[in-house]
Amino acid sequence: MSADIVTFGCRLNTYESEVMRENALAAGLADTVIFNTCAVTSEAERQARQAIRKMRRERPDARIIVTGCAAQIDPAKYAAMPEVDQVLGNEEKLKPESFGLDAPTERVLVNDIMSVKETAGHLIGGLEGRARAFVQVQNGCDHRCTFCIIPYGRGNSRSVPIGEVVRQVRLLVQSGYNEIVLTGVDITSYGPDLPGRPTLGQMIRRLLAQVPDLQRLRLSSLDPVEIDDDLWRLIAEEPRLMPHLHVSLQAGDDMVLKRMKRRHLRGDAIEFCRRARELRPDMVFGADLIAGFPTETDEMFENTLRAVDECGLTWLHIFPYSPRPGTPAARMPQIDGTLRKERASRLRRSGAEAVGRFLAGRVGTHAAVLAEKETLGRTEQFAEVRLDQPVEPGSIVRAAIIGVDGEMLVGRIDRSVTC
């Protein structure tokens, strides 16, 4: 039996789980379960511990390794669990030598993450079949938002050199991938630690110039006040950069944003979305929003609710605030848990209405659809489409949008057009 990996949390964790999977496979690691944990909320940690205990009951003879941000921040907590055989830090989990017959046998292998100065490039063959591949360009974060403990699990911001990013993307494109997603913890902070201090936009411009065969490029979450001039020009002029930007918004009220120690205010987010849509009229936005942050009044929440419409947001990720021990926000006056859930529910309803309006507006148009499965794909704006006939996964096809089915578009393939 080979190694199994159970992943919690963010897209970057999912990416790193694939790195571990390939390292474990190459090392011949057998009958092992690796838990790649998340520390963004106490609930995420609770779920991970519950899953570890359940796995031990189901597979009493398996070796259980725990890694990820929760293990990095508090390795002793996981080492104290009798179900756990070994704890690896976020740096150690990506090293091939951490697995296999010659792997270190110490029960806890966790380095001081703040001492890590570089982020190595790890080439993986994609996370979603043949549809798209993910390339890590950055790790860590230099900012200290009051609700977030992730910098203590990921370390300070560090960037993958442009040449390595280009090399990985070129290899993936040569392997048949039509869409690449650039990912990281805080990708708009890319570059200051590299020679010449390149910006994210400068890196992307060079990447697209050096890999002309790349069809589609997506970006993970962006900070609205850290968009450099080169990235603005790419938004305006580069059709290969997908018209779908995910904004790390968190709230739409200035006082809440200040108490979160975010870098932007409400007006900054509204202006970012206005400018991006002005440059690229087909642009669609996603956003992260936290409901019920400590001290949030009804008026503050209403400001966040209105920001959904004022920014023109479509794809929302809603999180009821969850206190994270060790963060300043956990020591602030807390909102009642029931009220947090009610506010999260209202935000989700607003998001569902926005999705419904967007999908209805696409009926009667045509779209370039990247097939994720034979009859399922995504438009450039990341809307899901059910196709009327099977196509090769990973291919890009032209489809007429003829209807809406729930939160999914319905498309009829146009064989007379080649994308």
C-alpha positions in Angstrom: 0.0 0.0 0.0 1.4 3.4 -1.0 1.4 6.7 0.9 -1.9 8.5 1.2 -2.1 12.3 1.7 -5.0 14.1 3.5 -5.0 17.8 2.8 -6.6 20.6 4.7 -6.8 24.3 3.8 -5.6 26.4 1.0 -4.6 25.9 -2.7 -0.9 26.2 -1.8 -1.3 23.3 0.7 -2.9 21.2 -2.1 0.0 22.0 -4.4 2.5 21.0 -1.7 0.6 17.8 -1.0 1.3 16.9 -4.7 5.0 17.6 -4.2 5.0 15.3 -1.1 3.0 12.6 -3.1 5.7 12.6 -5.8 8.5 12.5 -3.3 6.9 9.7 -1.3 6.3 7.7 -4.5 9.8 8.1 -5.6 11.1 7.0 -2.2 8.8 4.0 -2.2 7.1 5.1 1.0 4.4 2.5 1.8 1.5 2.1 4.2 1.7 5.7 5.4 -0.8 8.5 5.8 0.4 12.1 5.6 -1.8 14.8 7.1 -1.1 18.2 5.6 -2.8 20.5 8.2 -4.1 24.1 8.1 -3.9 26.6 10.9 -6.1 29.4 9.6 -8.8 28.7 12.2 -9.2 26.6 15.3 -11.9 24.7 13.6 -9.4 23.6 10.8 -7.1 22.3 13.5 -10.0 20.5 15.3 -11.0 18.8 12.1 -7.4 17.7 11.4 -7.0 16.1 14.9 -10.3 14.4 14.5 -9.3 13.0 11.1 -6.0 11.7 12.6 -7.7 9.8 15.4 -10.2 8.3 13.0 -7.5 7.2 10.6 -5.6 5.5 13.4 -8.7 3.5 14.3 -9.2 2.5 10.7 -5.6 1.7 9.9 -3.9 0.7 13.2 -0.7 -0.4 11.5 -0.1 2.6 9.2 2.6 5.1 9.8 1.0 8.6 10.4 3.0 11.7 9.6 1.6 15.2 10.4 2.8 18.3 8.7 1.5 21.6 7.4 1.0 25.0 9.1 -0.7 23.7 12.3 2.2 21.3 12.8 4.8 24.0 12.1 3.2 26.4 14.6 2.7 23.9 17.4 4.6 20.7 16.8 4.4 19.7 20.4 0.6 19.5 20.2 0.8 16.9 17.5 3.8 15.0 18.8 1.7 14.5 22.0 -1.0 12.7 20.1 -0.4 8.9 20.5 -1.8 8.4 17.0 1.1 10.3 15.4 4.4 8.7 14.5 6.2 11.8 13.1 5.8 15.5 12.8 7.4 17.4 9.9 7.7 21.2 9.4 6.7 23.1 6.4 10.3 23.2 5.1 11.0 19.6 5.8 7.8 18.3 4.2 9.0 19.4 0.7 12.5 17.8 0.9 12.8 14.4 -0.8 15.1 13.2 1.9 12.3 13.4 4.5 10.8 10.2 3.0 12.0 6.7 2.2 14.3 4.2 3.9 17.0 6.7 4.7 14.7 9.4 6.0 15.5 10.9 9.4 13.9 9.0 12.3 13.5 11.8 14.8 9.9 12.1 15.9 9.8 15.9 15.4 11.6 17.5 12.5 10.5 21.2 12.5 12.9 24.0 11.6 12.5 27.7 12.6 10.4 28.8 9.6 11.6 32.4 10.0 15.1 31.3 9.2 14.1 30.1 5.7 15.3 32.6 3.1 14.4 30.9 -0.2 11.5 29.0 -1.8 12.5 26.2 -4.1 10.6 25.5 -7.3 8.8 22.2 -7.3 7.6 20.9 -10.6 4.4 18.8 -10.4 2.2 17.5 -13.2 -0.9 19.4 -12.3 -3.7 19.1 -9.7 -6.8 18.8 -11.8 -6.2 16.1 -14.4 -5.1 17.5 -17.7 -7.1 20.8 -17.2 -4.7 23.1 -15.5 -1.4 23.0 -13.6 -0.3 25.1 -10.6 3.1 26.8 -10.2 4.2 28.2 -6.9 5.9 31.6 -7.3 6.0 32.8 -3.7 5.7 31.6 -0.1 5.3 33.3 3.3 4.0 36.7 4.3 5.6 39.8 5.7 2.3 41.3 7.0 0.7 40.7 10.3 -3.1 40.8 10.0 -4.6 40.6 13.4 -6.8 37.5 12.6 -4.1 35.5 10.8 -1.4 33.2 12.2 -0.2 31.9 8.8 3.1 33.9 8.7 4.2 31.8 11.7 3.5 28.7 9.8 4.9 29.9 6.5 7.6 32.3 7.4 8.5 35.6 5.8 7.8 36.3 2.1 10.2 34.8 -0.4 10.0 34.5 -4.1 10.9 31.8 -6.7 13.3 33.3 -9.3 11.8 34.3 -12.6 14.0 31.8 -14.5 12.7 28.9 -12.5 9.1 30.0 -12.9 9.6 30.2 -16.7 11.3 26.8 -16.7 8.5 25.1 -14.9 5.8 26.8 -17.0 7.6 25.9 -20.3 7.8 22.2 -19.3 4.2 22.1 -18.3 3.0 23.7 -21.5 5.2 21.3 -23.5 3.5 18.5 -21.6 0.1 19.7 -22.9 -1.3 22.0 -20.2 -3.2 24.9 -21.7 -3.8 26.8 -18.4 -1.4 27.6 -15.6 -2.3 29.1 -12.2 0.4 31.1 -10.4 0.0 30.5 -6.6 1.5 31.6 -3.3 0.6 32.9 0.1 0.8 36.6 -0.9 1.8 36.7 -4.6 1.5 40.5 -4.9 4.5 40.8 -2.6 6.5 38.9 -5.2 10.1 40.0 -5.9 11.7 42.3 -3.3 13.9 39.5 -2.1 15.3 38.7 -5.6 18.1 40.4 -7.5 16.8 43.5 -9.3 13.6 43.4 -7.1 11.2 42.5 -9.9 7.5 43.0 -9.4 4.8 40.5 -10.0 3.8 42.2 -13.2 7.3 42.3 -14.5 7.7 38.5 -13.7 4.4 37.8 -15.5 5.3 39.9 -18.5 8.6 38.1 -18.9 6.9 34.7 -18.4 4.4 35.3 -21.1 7.1 36.6 -23.5 9.3 33.6 -23.0 6.5 31.0 -23.1 4.5 32.2 -26.1 2.6 28.8 -26.4 0.9 29.3 -23.0 -2.8 29.7 -23.8 -4.2 30.8 -20.4 -2.7 32.2 -17.2 -4.6 32.7 -13.9 -3.5 34.4 -10.7 -4.4 33.4 -7.2 -5.5 35.9 -4.5 -4.4 39.5 -5.0 -4.1 42.4 -2.6 -5.9 45.4 -4.2 -3.3 48.0 -3.2 -0.3 46.1 -4.4 -0.9 46.0 -8.1 2.1 47.3 -10.0 2.1 49.2 -13.2 3.2 46.3 -15.3 0.3 44.2 -14.0 -2.1 46.9 -14.8 -0.8 47.0 -18.3 -1.2 43.2 -18.6 -4.8 43.4 -17.3 -5.5 46.0 -20.1 -3.6 44.4 -23.0 -2.9 40.7 -22.4 -5.7 38.4 -23.5 -3.9 35.3 -22.1 -4.3 36.7 -18.6 -7.7 35.5 -17.7 -10.4 38.1 -16.8 -11.0 36.6 -13.4 -9.2 38.2 -10.4 -9.7 37.0 -6.8 -9.3 39.9 -4.3 -8.1 39.4 -0.7 -10.8 41.8 0.6 -11.8 40.3 4.0 -14.2 43.2 4.8 -15.9 46.3 3.3 -15.8 48.6 6.3 -12.9 50.9 7.1 -12.9 50.4 10.8 -13.0 46.7 10.5 -10.2 46.7 7.9 -8.1 48.9 10.3 -8.7 46.5 13.2 -7.7 43.7 10.9 -4.5 45.6 10.0 -5.2 45.2 6.3 -3.3 47.3 3.8 -6.3 48.6 2.0 -9.5 50.5 2.8 -13.0 50.2 1.4 -12.4 52.8 -1.2 -9.2 51.1 -2.4 -11.1 47.9 -3.1 -13.9 49.7 -5.0 -11.4 51.7 -7.1 -9.3 48.5 -7.9 -12.4 46.8 -9.2 -13.6 49.9 -11.1 -10.2 50.4 -12.8 -9.8 46.7 -13.7 -13.2 46.5 -15.2 -12.6 49.7 -17.1 -9.5 48.2 -18.6 -11.0 44.8 -19.2 -14.8 45.1 -19.4 -15.3 41.3 -19.2 -13.4 41.1 -15.9 -15.1 39.1 -13.1 -14.1 39.3 -9.4 -13.9 36.8 -6.6 -13.3 37.8 -3.0 -12.7 36.5 0.5 -14.9 38.0 3.2 -15.0 37.4 7.0 -18.3 37.7 8.7 -18.6 38.7 12.4 -15.0 40.0 13.0 -14.5 41.1 16.6 -16.2 44.5 17.3 -18.2 44.4 14.0 -21.4 46.4 14.5 -24.5 46.0 12.4 -23.5 49.2 10.5 -20.0 47.8 9.8 -21.5 44.6 8.5 -23.9 46.4 6.2 -20.9 48.2 4.7 -19.4 44.9 3.9 -22.7 43.6 2.5 -23.0 46.7 0.2 -19.4 46.3 -1.0 -20.4 43.1 -2.8 -22.5 45.2 -5.2 -20.3 48.3 -5.1 -17.2 46.3 -6.1 -19.3 44.1 -8.4 -18.1 40.8 -6.8 -19.3 37.5 -8.2 -17.4 34.5 -6.7 -17.4 34.9 -2.9 -15.6 32.8 -0.3 -17.4 33.5 3.0 -15.9 32.7 6.4 -17.6 33.2 9.7 -14.9 34.6 12.0 -13.2 31.9 14.1 -10.9 33.0 16.9 -7.3 31.8 16.4 -5.4 31.5 19.6 -2.2 33.5 19.4 -3.6 36.3 17.2 -4.5 39.8 18.4 -8.1 39.5 17.1 -8.7 36.6 19.5 -8.2 39.0 22.4 -10.6 41.5 21.0 -14.3 41.7 22.1 -16.0 38.8 20.3 -19.3 38.7 18.4 -21.9 36.2 19.4 -21.4 33.0 17.4 -25.0 32.8 16.2 -24.8 36.4 14.9 -21.6 35.5 13.0 -23.4 32.6 11.3 -26.4 34.8 10.4 -24.1 37.4 8.8 -22.2 34.8 6.9 -25.5 33.4 5.6 -26.6 36.9 4.4 -23.3 37.3 2.6 -23.6 33.9 1.0 -27.1 34.8 -0.2 -25.8 38.0 -1.7 -23.1 36.0 -3.4 -25.6 33.5 -4.8 -27.6 36.3 -6.2 -24.5 37.8 -7.8 -23.6 34.5 -9.4 -27.2 34.1 -10.7 -27.1 37.5 -12.3 -23.7 36.8 -13.9 -24.7 33.4 -15.3 -28.0 34.7 -16.7 -26.1 37.5 -18.4 -23.9 34.9 -20.2 -26.8 33.2 -22.0 -26.7 34.0 -25.7 -23.0 34.6 -25.7 -20.0 32.4 -26.8 -17.2 31.3 -24.5 -13.8 29.6 -24.7 -14.2 26.6 -22.4 -11.3 24.7 -20.9 -12.5 21.1 -20.5 -11.8 19.7 -17.0 -13.7 16.5 -17.8 -15.3 15.2 -21.0 -18.5 17.2 -20.6 -17.5 19.8 -17.9 -15.3 22.8 -18.2 -14.6 26.4 -17.1 -14.9 29.7 -19.0 -12.2 32.4 -18.9 -14.2 34.0 -16.0 -14.1 30.6 -14.2 -17.8 29.9 -14.6 -18.6 26.1 -14.8 -20.1 24.9 -18.0 -21.8 21.6 -18.8 -21.1 20.7 -22.4 -23.5 19.0 -24.7 -21.0 16.5 -26.0 -17.7 15.0 -24.8 -14.4 16.6 -25.6 -10.8 15.8 -24.7 -10.0 16.9 -21.1 -7.5 19.8 -21.1 -8.6 21.0 -24.5 -10.1 24.5 -25.1 -13.3 24.5 -27.1 -15.7 27.2 -28.3 -19.2 26.9 -26.9 -22.5 28.7 -27.3 -24.0 29.4 -23.9 -27.6 28.3 -24.3 -28.8 28.1 -20.7 -28.2 28.0 -16.9 -28.6 24.9 -14.7 -28.3 25.9 -11.0 -24.9 27.5 -10.6 -23.7 26.1 -13.9 -23.8 27.3 -17.5 -25.0 25.0 -20.3 -23.0 25.1 -23.5 -23.3 23.8 -27.0 -20.0 23.1 -28.7 -19.4 25.0 -31.9 -17.1 22.7 -34.0 -16.7 25.3 -36.7 -14.6 27.5 -34.5 -11.1 26.5 -33.2 -9.8 28.0 -30.0 
